[in-house]
């Protein structure tokens, strides 16, 4: 049991006068097994499928033939043929000791039909199956619809030239595509597909090319749906009679854009019309005399609630703004594709691939491949397979999903690149010890989702993602990486340069040794790892991570980690936060801890809300649950008990394995689940943190977050430990300019502070990632790039500079 610690420090912060305090814990719950270095062993032992010296090898080549024997001299043409050969070997002779390797020789393999693996394709621990590229980066598995680049011609038609941006004339090429050819790829009305060229994802023409312009004047808020009464319908609309809100851009709108909208009527306005945390993609209904009107209602309307921050909006799908290499536009009315080729383009040699939905009705001569694709859940599918590894491959140009693993065990995607996708890269759904390691994910909508384990029995899955790079994904907000279930491991990953990150609804998650930077620069109310509104999410350990160079564009708070909406069970231990937006961590629910962390150069270390701690306040919150099923839908956010029982059973936390494993959950719910009950904030270091512990006085609602009310430290529960952090000097660290926050050998940390293994944070060199970037070099560049950036007050130039420039323009 911790000894009594009473802080005598009394501080005034933002008009708040209160004492920081920590009190004697009334029992010994909330012990921290994650303190010990060996904590990760149960997650990482026996994690990977073995790769052994094979007893049999088959070969696949772009010059092969599926009628061949699959030898080096007579290789197969497709993975499917190799898979069938493994099946035949297994059924006739059995798998040899060491298993089987299928080696794909260098080349680009067009896959028009999904490749499916089932239990009959499984290996064993003694005889695993490995499908691998001959060399990382040399083997491409590609979906999508290939276009013959010989047919691209420079636009010379005077009428078409009059539609184009002046910069584009003489540079833009076009090709005619039949309606049937692209009907499912370019349906329009907000669904435009994607295009890649020579392995690079290209950008649909938009204004501006990166970042946003701004609303200069809001003329009409427009109809909303957020506050509709039961049975009330949104305001009607039509293309002939748009009814949405109206605004004028602060920046000058080109007359070409206005003329184009009159011609096509197919344009979108994207951005933040009301709140900085709510991205919207709305159809334009009319553009007249520089006034842009949306086609119909929005959720919240066009409102500038924060006067110091203009609403940020861009126009999307705009031929008149096709003004740089790599941009494209599809004229649905004329069935014409326009594109400004990237550097290195060669007609007939360069690849141009249309990425979108599959299941085309027919194809014409413009296509290189005449076979008919089918609707499939992913390009490559594992179902109930065991001991199969895919490694050293590039998987690109995929639709909704690139790779799916369902059930089974010891299935691994390793050392590969998943890129250029309309949707998600990888889904892992269930099974045990299924994982992703040493892979690169970029130019996708979202990277991957990992699910598994059983919540009722608390059986772990040990599914994992390790040593991966995730960047440049298009999803804004939570879910670029989604983790759900029991016993998931997420370690040594590098995430950067995007506006989405990790969301999790887990029990016994271990997230360690990851690095996050330049994430969420577009949004407010955002975090690189997010959980919330759940009471069953016990023992999610976020330790030894490095979060740096986040920026708050203004408005709602951005911090490193967050357990939102009264969520429980987050253990934040031993992390380093450097310039992490407004601060390091947010939580205001129960059984959350923030200990042994270092926070540098931000406004706040720990941000929390004023919560009910009196018996009257606690009882009122319990009484409020009666709204669900009466005034609000049953199971809506905030219906905590009902939601928890749907996951772990009726009174699940009061009995069986849940009561045995997490007795503190029942105890805390009985005492007060509406505040920071049984939380600990202690043993932390800070440097240049203006408000180490900030108690916000507003509610957790949108309006409450915008409130200027502040709480007091005395509003926190009195039985818990909320300890003032200790100030540290930058001289304690090896080298701030290279972002090396290891302690110098001469530095002696305070009592109870355990040294953070900072040198182990980030990517590791291993069998699947044989080369890693030099940390000192790339972190020094990051330090220099962002050293003058200041968040908290919106600056368009600063925010827009955070967007990564496409690699083909570098």
C-alpha positions in Angstrom: 0.0 0.0 0.0 1.3 3.4 -0.9 2.2 5.7 1.9 0.3 8.9 2.5 1.6 11.8 0.4 0.2 15.2 0.9 1.3 18.0 -1.4 1.7 21.4 0.3 2.0 23.1 -3.1 -0.8 25.5 -3.8 -0.9 27.0 -7.3 -3.1 29.3 -9.3 -3.6 28.2 -12.9 -6.1 30.0 -15.2 -7.9 31.5 -12.3 -8.0 28.2 -10.4 -6.7 28.0 -6.9 -6.5 24.6 -5.4 -4.1 22.1 -3.8 -2.6 19.1 -5.5 -3.0 16.2 -3.3 -2.6 12.5 -3.0 -4.2 10.3 -0.4 -3.7 6.9 1.0 -5.2 4.2 -1.2 -7.9 2.4 0.7 -6.9 -1.0 -0.6 -4.3 -2.7 -2.7 -6.1 -2.9 -6.0 -4.7 -1.4 -9.2 -1.3 -3.0 -8.8 0.9 -2.7 -11.8 2.4 -5.9 -13.2 3.3 -3.8 -16.3 6.1 -2.2 -14.2 8.4 -5.2 -14.8 10.4 -5.6 -18.0 9.2 -9.2 -18.3 5.6 -8.1 -18.7 5.7 -8.3 -22.5 7.0 -11.9 -22.5 3.5 -13.5 -22.5 2.7 -11.4 -25.7 6.0 -12.0 -27.6 7.0 -15.6 -26.7 5.9 -18.1 -29.4 4.7 -15.2 -31.5 5.9 -16.0 -35.0 5.3 -18.8 -37.3 8.6 -20.6 -37.9 10.5 -20.3 -41.2 12.6 -23.3 -41.7 14.9 -24.7 -44.4 12.2 -26.1 -46.8 11.9 -29.7 -47.9 10.3 -28.6 -51.1 10.4 -25.4 -53.2 8.1 -24.3 -55.9 8.7 -21.3 -58.2 6.4 -18.8 -59.8 7.3 -16.4 -62.6 5.6 -13.8 -64.8 7.1 -15.8 -67.7 5.9 -19.2 -66.3 3.0 -21.4 -67.2 0.5 -23.0 -64.8 0.9 -26.3 -66.7 4.5 -26.4 -65.7 5.9 -28.4 -62.8 6.8 -25.4 -60.7 10.6 -25.9 -60.8 13.1 -23.1 -61.2 13.5 -24.0 -64.8 9.7 -24.6 -65.4 7.9 -22.2 -63.0 4.2 -21.7 -62.6 2.6 -18.5 -63.8 0.3 -17.8 -60.8 0.1 -18.1 -57.0 -3.0 -20.1 -57.4 -1.2 -22.8 -59.4 1.5 -22.9 -56.7 -1.1 -23.2 -54.0 -2.7 -26.1 -55.8 0.6 -27.8 -56.1 1.1 -27.5 -52.4 -2.3 -29.0 -51.8 -1.5 -31.9 -54.1 1.8 -32.6 -52.4 0.1 -32.4 -49.0 -2.6 -34.9 -50.0 -0.4 -37.3 -51.9 2.9 -37.4 -50.0 2.4 -35.2 -47.0 4.4 -32.1 -46.2 8.1 -32.7 -46.0 10.2 -31.8 -42.9 10.9 -28.1 -43.1 7.7 -27.5 -45.1 7.4 -25.8 -48.4 8.5 -22.5 -49.9 6.8 -20.9 -52.9 9.3 -18.4 -54.4 7.9 -15.6 -56.6 10.5 -14.4 -59.1 10.8 -10.6 -59.8 8.0 -9.0 -61.7 4.5 -7.5 -61.6 1.7 -10.2 -61.1 -1.7 -8.9 -62.2 -4.4 -10.6 -60.0 -7.9 -10.4 -61.4 -9.5 -13.0 -59.1 -9.0 -13.3 -55.4 -6.5 -15.9 -54.2 -8.2 -17.9 -51.4 -6.5 -20.1 -48.9 -8.4 -22.5 -46.6 -7.5 -25.1 -43.9 -6.4 -27.5 -46.6 -3.6 -25.1 -47.4 -2.2 -25.1 -43.9 1.3 -26.0 -42.8 2.4 -27.2 -39.4 5.0 -26.1 -36.8 7.4 -28.7 -38.2 6.4 -28.1 -41.8 5.3 -24.4 -42.3 4.3 -23.0 -45.7 6.0 -19.8 -46.9 5.1 -17.7 -49.9 7.8 -15.1 -50.5 9.2 -12.7 -53.1 12.7 -13.5 -54.3 13.8 -10.1 -53.0 11.9 -7.4 -51.0 10.6 -4.7 -53.4 11.0 -6.8 -56.6 7.7 -8.7 -56.5 4.4 -6.9 -57.0 0.9 -8.4 -56.7 -1.5 -5.9 -58.3 -5.2 -5.6 -58.6 -7.2 -2.9 -60.3 -7.9 -2.1 -63.9 -4.9 -1.5 -66.1 -5.1 1.2 -68.8 -3.0 1.1 -71.9 -0.8 4.1 -71.5 0.0 4.1 -75.3 -3.5 5.5 -75.7 -3.0 8.6 -73.6 -2.8 11.7 -75.7 -1.9 15.3 -74.9 -5.0 17.4 -74.8 -5.2 19.8 -77.8 -8.9 20.3 -78.3 -9.5 24.0 -77.8 -12.8 23.5 -76.0 -11.2 21.1 -73.5 -8.3 23.4 -73.1 -10.6 26.1 -72.1 -11.7 24.0 -69.1 -8.2 23.5 -67.8 -6.1 25.5 -65.4 -3.5 27.6 -67.3 -0.6 25.6 -65.8 -2.1 22.4 -67.2 -2.2 23.3 -70.8 0.3 21.2 -72.8 0.9 18.9 -69.8 -2.4 17.1 -69.3 -3.2 13.9 -71.2 -6.5 12.2 -71.7 -8.0 8.9 -72.7 -11.6 8.0 -73.5 -13.1 5.2 -71.4 -16.5 3.6 -72.1 -19.3 3.9 -69.6 -19.4 0.1 -68.9 -15.7 -0.1 -68.5 -15.6 2.2 -65.5 -19.1 2.3 -64.2 -18.2 0.7 -60.9 -14.9 2.5 -60.5 -16.1 6.0 -61.1 -19.8 6.2 -60.1 -19.4 9.9 -59.2 -21.6 11.7 -56.7 -18.9 11.5 -54.1 -17.4 8.1 -55.2 -14.5 8.7 -57.5 -12.2 5.7 -57.0 -8.4 6.1 -57.1 -5.6 6.0 -59.7 -2.0 4.9 -59.4 0.9 5.4 -61.8 4.2 3.6 -61.6 3.5 2.5 -58.1 2.4 6.0 -56.9 -1.0 6.9 -55.7 -2.2 10.0 -57.6 -4.4 12.8 -56.4 -7.9 13.7 -57.6 -7.9 17.4 -58.7 -8.8 19.7 -55.8 -8.5 23.2 -54.5 -6.1 23.7 -52.8 -3.7 20.8 -53.6 -2.8 20.3 -49.9 -4.6 21.5 -46.8 -7.6 23.8 -47.0 -8.9 27.2 -47.9 -11.2 29.1 -45.6 -14.7 30.4 -45.3 -14.6 34.1 -45.4 -18.3 34.7 -44.7 -21.2 32.4 -43.7 -24.3 33.5 -45.4 -26.7 30.8 -44.2 -26.1 28.0 -41.7 -28.4 25.6 -43.6 -30.7 22.9 -42.2 -29.2 20.4 -39.7 -30.0 16.9 -38.6 -28.3 16.8 -35.2 -31.3 18.2 -33.3 -34.2 16.7 -35.3 -37.2 15.6 -33.1 -38.4 12.0 -33.2 -40.1 11.3 -36.5 -39.0 14.7 -37.9 -37.5 14.5 -41.4 -34.6 16.6 -42.8 -35.5 19.5 -45.1 -36.1 18.2 -48.7 -33.9 19.2 -51.6 -33.1 18.5 -55.2 -30.4 19.4 -57.7 -32.7 21.9 -59.1 -33.5 23.3 -55.6 -30.5 23.0 -53.3 -31.3 23.8 -49.7 -28.0 23.6 -47.9 -26.0 26.3 -46.2 -24.2 29.1 -48.1 -20.8 30.6 -47.7 -18.1 32.6 -49.6 -14.5 31.6 -49.6 -11.9 33.9 -48.1 -9.6 33.0 -51.0 -10.4 34.0 -54.6 -12.5 31.4 -56.4 -11.5 30.9 -60.0 -14.2 31.7 -62.6 -13.2 28.4 -64.3 -14.4 26.5 -61.2 -17.8 28.3 -61.4 -18.1 27.5 -65.1 -17.1 23.9 -64.5 -19.8 23.4 -61.9 -22.4 24.7 -64.3 -21.3 22.1 -66.8 -20.8 19.0 -64.5 -22.9 19.5 -61.3 -20.5 17.0 -59.7 -18.3 18.7 -57.1 -17.8 18.3 -53.3 -17.0 20.6 -50.5 -14.9 18.9 -47.8 -13.7 20.1 -44.5 -14.7 21.4 -41.1 -17.9 23.3 -41.4 -18.8 23.4 -37.7 -16.3 21.6 -35.3 -12.6 20.9 -35.8 -13.1 17.3 -34.9 -15.9 16.6 -37.4 -14.7 16.2 -41.0 -17.5 16.5 -43.6 -17.7 15.6 -47.3 -20.7 17.4 -48.7 -22.1 17.7 -52.3 -22.2 21.2 -53.7 -25.6 22.3 -54.9 -24.9 25.6 -56.5 -22.1 28.1 -57.2 -23.3 31.5 -58.2 -21.6 34.9 -57.9 -18.8 33.3 -55.8 -21.4 32.0 -53.3 -21.1 28.3 -52.7 -24.3 26.5 -51.6 -24.4 22.9 -50.3 -26.9 20.6 -51.9 -28.6 19.6 -48.6 -28.6 19.5 -44.8 -25.5 18.8 -42.7 -25.3 17.4 -39.2 -24.4 20.6 -37.4 -24.7 23.3 -40.0 -22.1 25.8 -41.2 -21.2 27.7 -38.0 -18.1 29.4 -36.8 -18.4 28.8 -33.1 -14.7 29.5 -32.4 -14.3 33.0 -33.6 -10.5 33.0 -33.8 -10.4 29.9 -36.0 -12.0 30.2 -39.5 -13.9 27.2 -40.9 -11.6 25.2 -43.3 -13.0 23.9 -46.6 -11.7 22.7 -49.9 -13.3 21.9 -53.2 -12.9 18.3 -54.4 -13.3 16.8 -57.9 -12.4 20.0 -59.8 -11.0 19.7 -63.4 -10.2 23.4 -63.4 -7.8 22.9 -60.5 -5.8 20.1 -62.1 -2.7 22.1 -61.9 0.3 19.9 -60.9 1.9 16.5 -61.9 0.1 13.6 -60.4 -3.4 15.1 -60.4 -6.2 13.6 -62.4 -9.9 14.0 -63.2 -12.6 11.8 -64.7 -15.3 13.6 -66.6 -18.3 11.3 -66.0 -20.5 13.0 -68.6 -18.0 12.7 -71.4 -16.4 9.4 -70.1 -12.9 11.0 -70.4 -10.0 10.6 -68.0 -7.6 13.5 -67.7 -4.2 13.2 -66.1 -1.0 15.1 -65.6 1.6 12.3 -65.7 4.3 12.2 -63.1 8.1 12.5 -63.7 9.4 9.4 -65.5 6.2 8.6 -67.4 6.8 6.7 -70.7 3.8 5.9 -72.9 3.4 2.2 -73.3 5.9 1.4 -70.5 4.5 3.2 -67.5 1.6 1.6 -65.6 -1.7 3.4 -65.1 -4.1 1.6 -62.8 -7.7 2.5 -61.9 -8.5 1.4 -58.4 -12.0 0.9 -57.1 -14.9 -1.5 -56.9 -14.6 -4.8 -58.8 -17.2 -6.7 -60.8 -17.1 -4.9 -64.1 -19.8 -5.8 -66.7 -17.3 -5.8 -69.6 -14.0 -4.4 -70.9 -12.8 -2.9 -74.1 -9.5 -2.7 -75.9 -8.1 0.0 -73.7 -7.6 -2.7 -71.0 -4.4 -4.8 -71.0 -6.0 -7.7 -69.3 -9.2 -9.2 -70.7 -10.1 -11.6 -67.8 -13.1 -10.7 -65.7 -12.5 -9.9 -62.0 -15.0 -11.0 -59.4 -16.4 -9.4 -56.2 -14.2 -10.7 -53.4 -13.6 -9.5 -49.8 -9.9 -9.1 -50.4 -7.2 -9.7 -53.0 -5.7 -12.4 -50.8 -7.8 -14.3 -48.2 -6.8 -16.7 -45.5 -9.6 -18.6 -43.7 -8.9 -21.0 -40.9 -5.4 -21.5 -42.1 -2.3 -22.4 -40.0 1.4 -21.7 -40.2 1.4 -19.8 -43.5 3.7 -16.8 -44.0 3.6 -14.3 -46.8 6.7 -12.2 -47.0 8.8 -9.8 -49.3 5.8 -8.8 -51.4 4.3 -5.5 -52.6 0.5 -5.7 -52.6 -1.1 -2.7 -54.4 -4.0 -1.3 -56.3 -6.7 -3.1 -54.3 -10.3 -2.3 -53.6 -12.0 -2.4 -50.2 -9.4 -4.7 -48.7 -6.0 -6.1 -49.7 -5.4 -9.0 -47.3 -7.8 -10.9 -45.0 -7.0 -13.4 -42.3 -10.0 -15.0 -40.6 -9.5 -17.5 -37.8 -6.6 -20.0 -37.8 -3.3 -19.5 -36.1 0.3 -18.6 -36.8 -0.5 -16.8 -40.0 1.9 -14.0 -40.8 2.3 -11.1 -43.3 5.9 -10.0 -43.1 8.5 -7.8 -44.8 5.9 -6.5 -47.3 4.5 -3.3 -48.6 0.7 -2.7 -48.8 -0.1 0.4 -50.7 -2.3 2.2 -53.2 -5.7 0.9 -52.0 -9.2 2.3 -52.1 -9.9 0.9 -48.6 -8.0 -1.0 -45.9 -4.8 -2.8 -46.1 -5.2 -5.9 -43.8 -7.9 -7.4 -41.6 -7.1 -9.9 -39.0 -10.3 -11.3 -37.5 -9.9 -13.9 -34.8 -7.6 -16.9 -34.5 -4.4 -16.9 -32.5 -0.9 -15.6 -33.1 -1.9 -14.1 -36.4 0.1 -11.0 -37.2 1.8 -8.3 -39.3 5.5 -7.7 -38.9 8.0 -5.5 -40.7 5.5 -4.1 -43.3 5.0 -0.7 -44.8 1.5 0.7 -45.2 0.8 3.9 -47.1 -1.6 5.5 -49.6 -4.5 3.6 -48.2 -7.7 4.7 -46.6 -6.8 2.8 -43.5 -3.9 0.5 -42.6 -5.2 -2.5 -40.7 -7.6 -3.9 -38.2 -6.8 -6.6 -35.6 -9.5 -8.5 -33.7 -9.4 -11.6 -31.6 -9.8 -13.3 -28.2 -12.9 -13.8 -26.2 -14.2 -11.1 -23.9 -16.5 -13.4 -21.8 -13.8 -15.9 -20.9 -10.9 -13.3 -21.2 -9.1 -15.8 -23.5 -6.3 -13.9 -25.3 -5.6 -14.1 -29.0 -2.0 -12.9 -29.0 -2.6 -11.4 -32.5 -0.1 -8.7 -33.1 1.4 -5.9 -35.2 5.1 -5.3 -34.8 7.8 -3.2 -36.5 5.5 -1.7 -39.2 5.6 1.8 -40.8 2.2 3.4 -41.2 1.9 6.8 -43.0 -0.1 8.8 -45.5 -3.4 7.2 -44.9 -6.5 9.1 -45.9 -8.9 8.4 -43.1 -9.3 11.3 -40.8 -9.9 10.5 -37.1 -9.8 7.2 -35.3 -9.4 3.9 -37.1 -6.4 4.0 -39.4 -5.5 1.2 -37.1 -8.2 -0.6 -35.2 -7.6 -3.0 -32.3 -10.5 -5.0 -30.7 -10.5 -8.0 -28.4 -8.3 -9.5 -25.7 -4.5 -9.9 -25.5 -3.4 -7.9 -28.6 0.2 -6.8 -29.0 1.2 -3.6 -30.8 4.9 -2.9 -30.6 7.8 -1.1 -32.3 5.7 0.5 -34.9 6.3 3.9 -36.5 3.3 6.1 -37.4 3.6 9.5 -39.0 2.3 12.1 -41.5 -1.5 11.5 -41.5 -4.6 12.6 -39.8 -5.7 9.3 -38.4 -4.2 6.9 -35.8 -5.0 4.1 -33.4 -8.4 3.3 -31.8 -8.8 0.4 -29.5 -11.6 -1.4 -27.6 -9.6 -4.0 -25.8 -8.7 -5.9 -22.6 -5.1 -6.6 -21.8 -3.7 -4.7 -24.7 0.0 -4.0 -24.7 1.1 -1.0 -26.8 4.8 -0.4 -26.4 8.0 0.9 -28.0 6.0 2.8 -30.7 6.9 6.2 -32.2 4.2 8.7 -33.3 4.8 12.1 -34.9 3.1 14.6 -37.2 -0.3 13.1 -36.7 -3.6 14.9 -36.4 -2.4 18.3 -37.7 -5.7 18.8 -39.5 -8.1 17.9 -36.7 -9.1 19.1 -33.3 -10.1 16.8 -30.4 -7.7 14.1 -31.6 -5.2 11.7 -30.1 -2.7 9.2 -31.5 -4.2 6.4 -29.4 -7.8 6.6 -28.4 -10.3 4.6 -26.4 -13.5 5.7 -24.8 -17.0 5.2 -23.4 -16.4 1.7 -22.3 -16.2 0.3 -18.7 -15.0 -3.2 -19.6 -11.7 -2.1 -21.2 -9.4 -3.3 -18.4 -5.6 -3.2 -18.2 -4.7 -1.6 -21.5 -1.1 -0.8 -21.1 0.5 2.0 -23.1 4.1 2.0 -22.1 7.5 3.1 -23.5 6.2 5.0 -26.5 7.5 8.3 -27.9 4.9 10.8 -29.0 6.2 14.0 -30.6 5.5 17.0 -32.8 1.8 16.9 -32.8 0.2 20.3 -33.4 -3.1 21.6 -32.3 -4.7 23.6 -35.2 -6.8 25.4 -32.6 -10.1 24.7 -30.9 -10.5 21.3 -29.3 -7.6 19.7 -27.4 -5.1 17.4 -29.0 -3.0 15.2 -26.8 -1.0 12.0 -27.1 -3.2 9.4 -25.4 -6.8 9.5 -24.4 -9.5 7.5 -22.7 -12.6 9.5 -23.5 -16.2 9.7 -22.3 -15.7 8.2 -18.8 -13.8 5.2 -20.2 -11.8 2.9 -17.9 -8.7 0.8 -17.7 -5.9 2.7 -19.4 -2.4 2.4 -17.9 0.0 5.1 -19.3 3.5 4.3 -18.0 7.0 5.2 -19.0 6.3 7.3 -22.1 8.0 10.4 -23.5 5.8 13.2 -24.8 7.6 16.0 -26.6 5.6 18.9 -28.1 2.5 16.6 -28.2 -0.1 19.2 -29.0 -1.9 20.6 -25.9 -0.6 17.9 -23.7 0.3 14.3 -22.9 -2.9 12.5 -21.8 -6.6 12.9 -21.2 -8.8 10.7 -19.1 -11.7 11.4 -16.7 -13.0 7.9 -16.0 -12.0 5.3 -13.4 -9.1 2.9 -13.1 -6.8 5.0 -15.3 -3.2 5.7 -14.5 -0.5 8.1 -15.6 2.8 7.3 -14.1 6.5 7.5 -14.7 6.2 9.6 -17.9 8.1 12.6 -19.2 6.2 15.5 -20.7 8.1 18.4 -22.4 7.0 21.6 -24.0 3.2 21.6 -24.0 0.4 23.4 -22.2 -0.8 20.5 -20.0 0.5 17.2 -18.8 -2.9 15.6 -17.7 -6.2 17.0 -18.8 -9.3 15.9 -17.0 -13.0 16.9 -16.4 -14.8 17.9 -13.2 -16.9 14.8 -12.3 -19.5 14.0 -9.6 -17.9 13.0 -6.3 -20.8 13.7 -3.9 -23.4 11.1 -3.2 -26.1 13.3 -4.7 -24.1 13.7 -7.9 -23.3 10.0 -8.1 -26.9 9.1 -7.7 -28.0 11.5 -10.4 -25.7 9.9 -12.9 -27.1 6.5 -12.1 -30.6 7.9 -12.5 -29.7 9.3 -15.9 -29.2 5.8 -17.3 -33.0 5.5 -17.4 -33.0 7.8 -20.4 -31.7 5.0 -22.6 -34.6 3.1 -24.1 -36.8 6.0 -23.2 -35.4 9.3 -24.5 -32.3 7.8 -26.2 -31.8 4.5 -28.1 -30.8 1.6 -25.9 -27.1 1.0 -26.2 -26.3 4.5 -27.3 -23.1 6.0 -26.1 -23.3 6.5 -22.3 -25.5 3.4 -21.6 -22.5 1.9 -19.8 -24.0 -1.0 -18.0 -26.0 -2.2 -21.0 -23.1 -1.9 -23.4 -20.8 -3.8 -21.0 -23.3 -6.6 -20.5 -23.6 -7.0 -24.3 -19.8 -7.7 -24.3 -19.3 -9.8 -21.1 -22.7 -11.0 -20.1 -25.3 -10.1 -17.5 -23.4 -8.9 -14.3 -20.3 -10.4 -16.0 -17.9 -8.2 -13.9 -19.4 -9.6 -10.7 -18.6 -13.3 -11.3 -16.3 -15.9 -12.7 -13.1 -15.1 -14.5 -13.9 -11.4 -14.6 -14.3 -11.1 -10.8 -11.2 -13.2 -10.3 -9.0 -11.2 -12.7 -10.4 -7.7 -12.2 -12.0 -7.5 -8.7 -11.3 -3.7 -8.8 -13.9 -3.3 -11.6 -16.8 -4.4 -9.4 -15.5 -2.5 -6.4 -15.1 0.8 -8.4 -18.5 0.5 -10.0 -20.1 0.0 -6.6 -18.2 3.0 -5.2 -18.3 5.7 -8.0 -17.7 4.9 -11.7 -18.6 8.5 -12.7 -15.3 10.1 -11.7 -11.5 9.4 -11.5 -12.0 6.7 -8.9 -9.0 4.5 -8.3 -6.8 6.5 -10.6 -3.2 7.4 -10.1 -1.2 10.3 -11.4 2.3 10.1 -9.9 6.1 10.0 -10.4 6.1 12.1 -13.5 8.6 14.6 -14.9 7.8 17.8 -16.8 9.7 20.6 -18.5 8.0 23.7 -19.8 4.5 22.5 -19.1 2.2 25.5 -18.2 -0.6 23.6 -16.4 0.6 20.2 -15.3 -2.8 19.0 -14.0 -5.8 20.8 -15.5 -9.3 20.1 -14.4 -11.8 21.4 -17.0 -15.0 22.7 -15.5 -17.2 22.1 -18.6 -18.9 18.9 -19.6 -17.6 16.4 -22.1 -20.1 17.5 -24.7 -19.2 19.7 -27.7 -20.6 22.7 -26.0 -18.9 21.7 -22.7 -15.5 21.4 -24.3 -15.9 24.9 -25.6 -16.8 26.2 -22.2 -14.3 28.5 -20.4 -15.2 27.1 -17.0 -12.4 25.6 -15.0 -12.6 23.1 -12.1 -10.5 22.8 -9.0 -8.2 20.2 -7.8 -10.5 19.7 -4.9 -13.1 18.5 -7.5 -11.0 15.3 -7.9 -11.8 12.2 -5.7 -10.0 12.6 -2.4 -9.1 8.9 -1.9 -6.8 8.7 -4.9 -3.3 9.8 -5.8 -2.9 12.9 -7.9 0.6 14.0 -7.4 2.3 17.1 -8.8 5.1 16.2 -11.3 8.7 17.1 -10.7 10.5 19.5 -13.0 13.4 18.2 -15.0 16.1 20.0 -16.9 16.8 19.4 -20.6 20.4 18.9 -19.5 19.3 15.5 -18.1 18.9 14.1 -21.7 21.5 12.9 -24.2 20.6 15.3 -27.0 17.3 17.1 -27.5 18.2 18.3 -31.0 18.4 14.6 -32.2 15.3 13.8 -30.0 17.3 11.5 -27.9 15.6 11.5 -24.5 17.7 8.9 -22.9 19.0 10.0 -19.5 22.7 10.9 -19.3 24.7 8.5 -17.2 25.3 11.3 -14.7 21.6 11.9 -14.2 20.0 10.4 -11.0 16.2 10.1 -11.3 13.9 10.8 -8.5 12.9 8.0 -6.1 10.4 5.6 -7.6 11.1 6.7 -11.2 12.2 3.8 -13.3 14.5 4.6 -16.3 12.6 4.5 -19.6 14.3 2.3 -22.2 14.2 5.1 -24.7 16.9 3.5 -27.0 14.5 0.6 -27.7 11.6 2.8 -28.9 10.9 2.6 -32.7 11.7 0.3 -35.5 14.0 -2.7 -35.0 16.4 -4.4 -37.4 15.3 -8.0 -37.8 14.7 -10.8 -40.4 11.7 -9.0 -41.8 13.1 -5.4 -41.7 16.7 -5.8 -42.6 17.3 -2.0 -42.9 16.0 0.7 -40.5 16.4 4.4 -40.8 19.0 6.1 -38.7 17.1 7.5 -35.7 19.4 10.4 -35.1 19.3 11.4 -38.7 15.6 11.4 -39.3 14.7 12.7 -35.8 17.2 15.6 -36.3 15.4 16.5 -39.5 12.0 16.4 -37.7 13.4 18.6 -35.0 14.6 21.2 -37.5 11.4 21.0 -39.6 9.0 21.7 -36.8 11.1 23.6 -34.3 9.4 26.9 -35.0 5.8 25.6 -35.2 3.5 26.8 -32.5 0.1 25.3 -31.9 -3.0 26.5 -29.9 -3.6 29.5 -32.2 -4.6 28.7 -35.8 -2.0 29.6 -38.5 -2.9 28.4 -42.0 0.7 28.4 -43.2 1.9 26.3 -40.3 -0.9 23.8 -40.5 -0.8 23.4 -44.3 2.9 22.9 -44.2 2.4 19.7 -42.2 0.9 17.9 -45.2 3.4 15.5 -46.8 4.3 16.3 -50.4 3.7 13.3 -52.7 6.8 11.3 -53.2 6.7 11.8 -57.0 7.0 15.6 -56.5 10.0 15.4 -54.1 
